[in-house]
Each structure stands twice: as C-alpha cells, then as structure tokens.
C-alpha cells in the first residue's frame, strides 16, 4: 500500500503544479483546472468504492486536460496490424553428426600385425587401409576357398550333381570371407593369385577424421571390439535448449544461424533438423538440433556456440507497445482514449511478446487510440476515482476552491518572555 501512495503522491505534485492555485479570473486551459462537466466524465463508469474479485479498487475512466497530459508525460499511440518477429537465442554445443559416424570393428579373432593409421585426429579417405590383422581362422578360410576353387575346376559339367555341389561349396567359402569383411577386391586377388595371405587389411568405410583409436600394434582383438571411430565432419550438429514458451515458434526445417567465439562476427547458416519429443522435467527446456555445413572444418566438435532462431510470431496481427499495458498480476489493462478524450480502462488478452511489442489476442480494435506511455500514472488516478479520492490540482467545478490564508497580522502576539 505504501508503494501505491508513493506513486500517487508524485502524480499529485505534478497535477498540482499544472492545475492548482488558480484565481477565479484565470484561463482554465492554462491553469489545468477541471470543470464540473470534466469531473462528471472522469467519475463516469462505476460506483465509488467498488472493488474487483482480487480486492483491488475498480478502475474508473479518467479525463485529463492538455496541461495535465503534458505534466504527466502521457503519450498516445494507435493500435495497428503488423508482422511480429522474435529472435530466440540460446547456447548450444557443436558435435559430430551421428549419421556421419562410423566404427571400425573386426568380426574375427586375431592379432594386430601393422597399424597404418596410428594417431587420433588423422584424416582418412574412404577405402584407405587402417590396420592389418593376422588370424588363423582367416588363413583357414582362404585355404578352404582355394580348395573349393580347384574342385570346381576339376568337376566336369557333364555330371550335373557333382558340378552343382562344387559350385555351392565355392560360393559358401566366398560368402564366409565376405562376412568377415574381406573386400571383393581382396577375394578377386586371392582367386587370381591362388596364394593365401597371412593378414586381413581393414579399410576406412568413410571420409573423415579419426576421433578415437582404441588399438595398438601387437594387440589381440576380439570379434565386435571397436578399433576406430571415424567421423565425417563436413556437416556437424549444434544442439541447444529452448524454453517451453518458445517451442511453438521453432519447427523442423526452419532456418537458424550460429556464432562461435573463435570467429566473432561471423554467422553460419543452418537448418533445424530435429526437435526432441520430450521436455526436461528439471530445467523445463526442450532440446533442439541444428544441422550446419562445416566448410573447411572450421567448426570443431566440443565448441560452444550461440544459436539464433528468427521466428515469426504472427502475420497481420494486432500489436501494441508493451509499455502501454498495465500488468497487475490479475489482469492486463490498456487505457483507451475516445473521441471526447476520456481514458477508459479495458481488459486485454496478450499473446507472445516480440521485443518491445506484444501481440493482443482480444480486447482492442485496429485504429483505436491508447495511452502508450505514463499509463501507470493514469492508472493511479483511475484507482483513486473508484475510491472517491482525487488528486490535488484537479479542482472540481468552474473555479478552484481557494484555501483561505490565515491573516497573521491580526493574530495576538505571544507574551514577551522576561528574565528576572
């Protein structure tokens, strides 16, 4: 309550300065005195002393003279239709695209004979040799394949049963090598030369960078064990968190851009590729993924980035300055000015905010004039009007009521004090 009367006192001083202390013959427009008609219009719209459901005084229409408007700094604006856009900003982290990650594993037991790529961070090409593995099982499989090849050559096609059996054995041996990741080129070389190779050479399945190397020369490896993790970093992901109220403004396929501290002032464009289907119950945020091209591999996984989303809140929607809205916690009010200058409080329903503008869902019409600044001062007078109060300086009637000044010349003098 003390805060309310502090504001009211400040308004009272302003209005008193522009409207109080006028003599009967002074010009009303210059002094800011209120006529009886203006006072009646100011008090119109509800009974004094009425309160709303929250216990607060109901706002009443207010009428201010031009001098009072200037003293309070009241500014008017027009409700208009426009396209509202909002820039949503969040912090994200750069990471390799999961769809461009590849793990190199072996399907046979063996020993690492040679490492051709022996450092983490090395760039590799598709098909580039990574390591050679010696495996007794592989040697036996190659010998089985060569034996089936020789058997097929000896069997005469005039014996269909034997010929088909030899062909089936050869194809089974070929498939076995294929299932162990022996390439078609390696099988063709084995078939052509007829010589068993001691080792199996594993090659890179993609172009990329070696992110992890989990193997050493001489190490024994088992089927399914990961030896390398390779990532194609020509395209990366940037993932960040969005608050719930911004989720409806960000959609898959929408444009976004990022900025990293390593390249200040440079923006890289990307696309929203995925919006996660769940909200974090603790932070009340939702994860969003942006896919960004990485020319020259300048964006490094692990970097922090600022993500910007340019979202359209609405097209051809009613909007007003946020400063024009009185937010009470229970209601959102706007003071609408009619043709006679009366400022009437009106409830409005607000939508999303875009900078200093806010979307009005209902309560206003296009072209209406509203108080755009100093509305909290107007609101103070509106509440006083409902309680039967009035601000000093807003005199009622045709002339201001003068407070008589005591005539000190006729007052008796205090008795003289003597010191005996």
BELKA-V354535 format. One record per residue. N is the residue number from 1. PHI is phi in whole degrees, -180 to 180 (* if undefined). OMEGA is omega as a letter, one per 30 degrees, with the letter a starting at -180 (999 if undefined). BURIAL is I if it has 16 or more other ideal C-beta (glycine too) atoms within 10 Angstrom, else O. Layout:
N:PHI:OMEGA:BURIAL
N:PHI:OMEGA:BURIAL
//
This chain:
1:*:a:O
2:-63:l:O
3:-64:a:O
4:-62:a:O
5:-74:l:O
6:-64:l:O
7:-64:a:O
8:-62:l:I
9:-63:l:O
10:-64:l:O
11:-64:a:I
12:-60:l:I
13:-63:l:O
14:-64:a:I
15:-68:l:I
16:-65:a:I
17:-66:a:O
18:-98:a:I
19:-136:a:I
20:-95:l:I
21:75:a:O
22:-89:l:I
23:-86:a:O
24:-61:a:O
25:-92:a:O
26:-73:a:O
27:-75:a:O
28:-65:a:I
29:-64:a:O
30:-82:a:O
31:-84:a:I
32:82:l:I
33:-69:a:I
34:-99:l:I
35:-80:l:I
36:-62:a:O
37:-66:l:O
38:-65:l:I
39:-65:l:I
40:-64:l:O
41:-68:l:I
42:-65:a:I
43:-86:a:I
44:-70:l:O
45:113:l:I
46:169:a:O
47:-80:l:O
48:-70:l:O
49:87:a:O
50:-73:l:O
51:-129:l:O
52:-91:a:O
53:-67:l:O
54:-87:l:O
55:89:l:O
56:-85:l:O
57:-66:l:I
58:-68:l:I
59:-74:l:I
60:-116:l:I
61:-57:a:I
62:-127:l:I
63:-127:a:I
64:-117:l:I
65:-78:l:I
66:-61:l:O
67:-65:l:I
68:-69:l:I
69:-62:l:I
70:-66:a:O
71:-65:a:I
72:-83:a:I
73:76:a:O
74:-71:l:I
75:-123:a:O
76:-106:l:O
77:-141:a:I
78:-109:l:O
79:-72:a:I
80:-139:l:O
81:-96:a:O
82:-161:l:O
83:-97:a:O
84:-98:l:I
85:-122:a:O
86:-138:l:I
87:-95:l:O
88:-99:a:I
89:-125:l:O
90:-150:a:I
91:-104:l:O
92:-135:l:I
93:-129:l:O
94:-82:l:I
95:-146:l:O
96:-64:l:I
97:-71:a:I
98:-60:a:O
99:-70:a:O
100:-114:l:I
101:-97:l:O
102:-141:l:O
103:-102:l:O
104:-101:l:I
105:-129:l:O
106:-118:a:I
107:-104:l:O
108:-130:l:I
109:-83:l:O
110:-176:a:I
111:-129:a:O
112:-74:a:I
113:-86:a:I
114:-142:l:O
115:-106:l:I
116:-85:l:O
117:-116:a:I
118:-119:a:O
119:-137:l:O
120:-74:a:O
121:93:a:O
122:-71:l:I
123:-88:a:O
124:-128:l:I
125:-106:l:O
126:-63:a:O
127:87:l:O
128:-73:l:O
129:-62:l:O
130:-107:a:I
131:-161:l:I
132:-117:a:I
133:-117:l:I
134:-93:a:O
135:-141:l:I
136:-57:l:O
137:-63:l:O
138:-68:l:I
139:-63:l:I
140:-63:l:O
141:-66:l:I
142:-68:l:I
143:-64:l:O
144:-62:l:I
145:-66:a:I
146:-67:l:I
147:-64:l:O
148:-64:l:I
149:-66:l:I
150:-67:l:O
151:-64:l:O
152:-64:a:I
153:-70:a:O
154:-84:a:O
155:-76:l:I
156:-82:a:O
157:-67:l:O
158:-71:l:O
159:-106:a:O
160:-57:a:O
161:-63:a:O
162:-65:a:O
163:-66:l:O
164:-65:l:O
165:-64:l:O
166:-66:l:I
167:-64:l:O
168:-65:l:O
169:-64:l:I
170:-63:l:I
171:-67:l:O
172:-65:l:O
173:-65:l:I
174:-65:a:I
175:-63:a:O
176:-61:l:I
177:-65:a:I
178:-64:l:O
179:-64:l:O
180:-92:l:I
181:70:l:I
182:-77:a:I
183:-72:l:O
184:-63:l:O
185:-66:l:O
186:-67:l:I
187:-68:l:I
188:-64:l:O
189:-65:l:O
190:-62:a:I
191:-68:a:O
192:-77:a:O
193:-86:a:O
194:74:a:O
195:-112:a:O
196:-77:l:O
197:-93:a:I
198:-74:a:O
199:-122:l:I
200:-109:l:I
201:-97:l:I
202:-95:a:I
203:-117:a:I
204:-74:l:I
205:-82:a:I
206:-145:l:I
207:-78:l:I
208:170:a:I
209:-118:l:I
210:-75:l:I
211:-84:a:O
212:-140:l:O
213:-128:a:I
214:-116:a:O
215:-144:l:I
216:-129:l:O
217:-64:a:O
218:86:a:O
219:-72:l:O
220:-84:a:O
221:-118:a:I
222:-116:l:O
223:-57:l:O
224:88:a:O
225:-73:l:O
226:-78:a:O
227:-104:l:I
228:-138:l:I
229:-123:a:I
230:-120:a:I
231:-125:l:I
232:-86:a:I
233:-98:l:I
234:-68:l:O
235:-143:a:I
236:-126:l:I
237:-106:l:I
238:-126:a:I
239:-115:l:I
240:-142:a:I
241:-112:l:I
242:-119:l:I
243:-74:a:O
244:-58:a:O
245:-69:a:O
246:-99:a:I
247:-63:a:O
248:-68:a:O
249:-91:a:I
250:-117:a:I
251:-127:l:O
252:-61:a:O
253:93:l:O
254:-72:a:I
255:-85:l:O
256:-148:l:I
257:-141:a:I
258:-125:l:I
259:-139:l:I
260:-119:a:I
261:-65:a:O
262:-68:a:O
263:-130:a:O
264:-62:l:O
265:84:l:O
266:-98:l:O
267:-118:l:O
268:-113:a:I
269:-82:l:O
270:-151:a:I
271:-128:l:O
272:-72:a:I
273:-100:a:I
274:-162:l:O
275:-116:a:O
276:-61:a:O
277:-82:a:O
278:-128:l:O
279:-107:l:I
280:-69:a:O
281:-71:a:O
282:-88:a:O
283:-90:a:O
284:57:l:O
285:-125:a:I
286:-126:a:I
287:-82:a:I
288:-131:a:I
289:-114:l:I
290:-119:l:I
291:-95:a:I
292:-129:l:I
293:-68:a:O
294:-122:a:I
295:-70:a:O
296:72:l:O
297:53:a:O
298:-76:l:O
299:-87:a:I
300:-102:l:O
301:-56:a:I
302:102:l:O
303:-67:l:I
304:-89:a:O
305:-140:l:I
306:-98:a:I
307:-104:l:I
308:-119:l:I
309:-116:l:I
310:-94:a:O
311:-105:l:I
312:-96:l:O
313:-73:a:I
314:-171:l:I
315:-111:a:O
316:56:a:O
317:-118:l:I
318:-73:a:I
319:-145:l:I
320:-138:l:I
321:-65:l:I
322:-62:a:O
323:-67:a:I
324:-80:a:I
325:-102:l:I
326:-93:a:I
327:-98:a:O
328:-95:a:O
329:98:l:O
330:-104:a:O
331:-143:l:O
332:-117:a:I
333:-117:l:I
334:-131:l:I
335:-93:a:I
336:-100:a:I
337:-98:l:I
338:-93:a:O
339:-65:a:O
340:-91:l:O
341:89:l:O
342:-76:l:I
343:-101:a:I
344:-108:l:I
345:-71:a:I
346:-140:l:O
347:-73:l:O
348:-131:l:I
349:-108:a:O
350:-99:l:I
351:-104:a:I
352:-78:l:I
353:-101:l:I
354:-129:a:I
355:66:l:O
356:-95:l:O
357:-113:a:I
358:-138:l:I
359:-78:l:I
360:-101:a:I
361:-79:l:O
362:-160:l:O
363:112:a:I
364:-131:l:I
365:-120:l:O
366:-61:l:O
367:93:l:O
368:-70:l:I
369:-99:a:I
370:-131:l:I
371:-75:a:I
372:-100:l:I
373:-151:a:I
374:65:a:I
375:-69:l:I
376:-69:l:O
377:-72:l:I
378:-64:l:I
379:-64:l:I
380:-63:l:I
381:-69:l:I
382:-64:l:I
383:-72:l:I
384:-65:l:I
385:-63:a:I
386:-80:a:I
387:-101:l:O
388:89:l:O
389:-87:l:O
390:-155:a:I
391:-88:l:I
392:-57:a:O
393:96:l:I
394:-102:a:I
395:-69:a:I
396:-103:l:I
397:95:a:O
398:-74:a:O
399:-127:a:O
400:-73:l:I
401:-79:a:O
402:-90:l:O
403:-83:a:O
404:-61:l:O
405:-97:a:O
406:-59:l:O
407:-89:a:O
408:-74:a:O
409:-69:a:O
410:-93:a:O
411:-75:l:O
412:-65:l:O
413:-78:l:O
414:-67:a:O
415:-62:a:O
416:-70:l:O
417:-96:a:O
418:-111:l:O
419:-108:l:O
420:-82:999:O
//
